[in-house]
Amino acid sequence: MTRNPIVIFVHGGPGCSEIPYVREYQDLLEKNFTIVHYDQRGSGKSYHFFEDYSNLSTGLLVDDLLALTDYVADKFGQD
C-alpha cells in the first residue's frame, strides 16, 4: 500500500544479496510497510562478472542511497 511507511532495505555487498533470506519474513512486514530492496552497486543483482568496481567508494554508495531515498519519497508522496 502506498500510504504505508517505507522501509528501504539496504543489504549485501559487495557481491552478496540477502533477498533470498528476507523473503522469509517480508510478507509479515508488507502488512504495515512498503518494502524497497536496494542492491548497492556491485552487489546482488547489480553485480556483473568482469566489471571493474575499483571506482566504488563509500561516498558514491551513500550518494546512490540518497538519490534512491529521494526517488522513493517522491514516487510515494512521503517525506
Buried (B, 14 or more C-beta within 10 A) or exposed (E): EEEBEBBBBBBBBEEEBBBEEBEEEBEEBEEEBBBBBBBBBBBBEBBEEEEEEEEBEEEEBEEBBEEBBEEBEEEBEEE
